[in-house]
Structures are given as C-alpha cells and as structure tokens.
Amino acid sequence: MPLDADQIARTLDERGLRLTRQRRAVLDAVAEASASISPLQVFDAARTRCPELGLTTVYRTLEVLSEIGALRRVHGPDHCEAFVPAGAAHGHTVVCSRCGSVQEFTDCRMQDVVDAAAGQTGYRITGHFLQLSGVCPACAAGDPPCGGHEARP
C-alpha cells in the first residue's frame, strides 16, 4: 500500500509536527517492507538512511503515524506488534500465518458484535480493531518464496 508523504507531512503539520528526516526514514522503512514490520525491524531498516536514529524515536514515530491513520497496527505470529501502511481511514487486516503478508479490507459489518459487547459489559463502545489470520493465496498454492513473498518456517 503506497504512503503519500506529502499528505502525511500536511497532517503532521496540522498537529504542529514536521516530517523530519528521522520520521521520513521510519515511514520509508514501513512503506518498503514486503510484509508487516516490527518496531525493531523498522529501527534496523531506517538506520541505513538515518544512522543517528534512536529506538525511542522509532516507537514515538510509529505511534504518531498510527494516530494520524498512516499506519495500521497488526499482530503477527513472530512478533506481538507490527505495522503496515494503512490504505483506508477505517480498515482491518488479514495476516498470512505462514509468510506474514498483510492485506487490508474495509467491509466491516461489526454492529451486531459491537451491540452484543456493549450489552454484555455495559461499555459504550467507541472503536474496534479487527484482524483475521489465514493463509495467503501464494502460500496456499505452495508457491516458492519470491519477490517480497518469503515463507516463514
């Protein structure tokens, strides 16, 4: 999913923030990843562009980029938290349990589940996070790893 750096810069500016060299390195690392990418993987990839980048800056940048809707958090089999570019303002993900590839989907008919959760708990539900796991078409077909598609053991 492509990320629009100009739009992200405008959104950050509206919040009184800039798209600094460090933030841009983090953004590029996520954008260039072939699958979901953990904060430590972002740190390693982004330091090739910005050697002075610190791990704390990576975590803060990932948080800010998630808050403005540029990135989406996902949870993968190899690491608890990872990130992918967000293609829609409100979307959800399907993560391949074999290779880690991520696809976004936007059709979200969750109102019955939200109503049931609110009724059972008494909470006023204000949002939700939905992620599904499965096997992508390439892994299901037994395709060998290729161009950004790397099977995990």
N, C-alpha and C positions, 0 to 999 in steps of 0.2 A: 504494500500500500504506500503510495507516494506521500511525502510530507511536504507541505507548502511552507517553506522557510519564511517567505515574505508575510504570509498570513500569521504565522506563529510570532514573528517579530512584532507585527501590529498588535496582536492580542497581548503579548508581554508588555508592550509599550503602554497599553490601556491600563495595565496594572502597576505601572511605574517601574517596570523591569526592562532590561535590554537583552537582546540575543547576543550575549558575549561570545568570545572565542571559545570559552570552556563549554558554554551551553550548546553552541553550534557543534562542537566535537561530540558531545553526548548525543545530540539529535541525529547527527550523521551516522554514528555507530549503530543506533537502533534502526535507522532507515536502511542501512546496508546489510543488516543481518538477514539470513535466509530463513530463520525461524525465531521463536521468542528468544529473548536475550536477558540474562540475569544482570543485576547491577554490577557484579564483579566482571562479567564478560564485557559489559559496556565500558567499565573502567579500563580494562586491558586494551580494547579496541580504540577508545577515544584518546588514550595516551600516545598513540602513534601520531596523532595530529597535534596534540597539546600535551607535551611531556610534563609540564608543571601541574597538570590537573590532579586534584586530590579526590580521594574516595568520598569524603563528606560532600564535596561539590557535586559529584555524580548523583548521590542519593537525593540531595536537595533539588537538583535539576530534574531528575526523573519525577519527583513529587510535583513540582511546578508544572511540568509538561503534561502530567496526568490530570492535574486540576483544570488546566485550560482545554482539555479534550484532545490534545495532540497525540497522546499515547494512551494505550489501554493496558491495564494490569492483567496478567494471566498467571495461572499456576500450572507448572509443568511437572512431569514425572521426575526430572532430575534436580529441580530446584524449586523452592517454595514460591518465590515470586519472580516474575519476569515481565518484560514489556514488549509490546508490538505497536507499530503505528496504528492510530485509530482512523478508520475510514469514514465513520459517521458519528454524528453527535451522540446518538444513543444506539449502541450496537453491543453485540455479545460475540463470544468466540467459541470455535470448535478447535481443539488442540489434538494433533495426532499423537497417540501414546507411544508410537514407535520412533518417528523421526523428529517430532517436535514442531512440525509445520503448523501454522495457525491460519484459519480462515475466519473472517468476520461475517456475521449475519445480522440483519436488522429487524426481521419479522419477530415481534415479541408480543405474544398473546398471554401475558402473565397475570392478568387481572384476577382470575379465579384463585390463583395461588396467593396473590397479594391479599385478597379479601379473606381467604382462609387463615393466613398467618395473622392478620390483624384481629380476626375474630377469636382465634385461639389464645393469643398473647395479650390482647388489649393495646398493642402498639399501634401508633399511627405510622404506617409505612410511608417512607419518603423517597425510597430508591431501592434498587436491586442490582445485583451482579449475577450474571448467568454465564457459566462456562460449561461446555459439553466436551467430553473426551471420546475419542474414537480412533479409527484407523483411516488415514487419508487414502484416496484412490490409488496413488502410486505404490504405497506400502501394501495395500490390499491386493494389488496385482502382482506383487513380488518383484516390482521393478528394482533394478540395482540403483544404489545411490548415484545421483548425477546432478549437475548444475544447481547447486543450492539445496538439493534434496539428499540429506545424509541420514541414513538409518542409524538409530541408536541400538546398542546391544540389548 
